[in-house]
């Protein structure tokens, strides 16, 4: 790991230690933006550089958003399919 990468890792570890135990952050977000964040969480699970711990966090966050956003069984099923790699599509699809 380069010195810059090591510095970035230390920065993130320090931030996580500082944030641990703090109250949840409240945000206002549109439904469309929440949908985009769910898709981003789902897509990041396939990225080879993302560690297992971060993947678990991303899935936890994405599923919380999914529970909030899905207002019909059909939308829930559509979002749920996004966690299953068998339903992945390419950029040309």
PyMOL commands that set and color helices and strands:
alter all, ss='L'
color gray80, all
select helices_A, chain A and resi 3-19+31-44+52-69+73-81+85-87
alter helices_A, ss='H'
color red, helices_A
deselect
rebuild
show_as cartoon
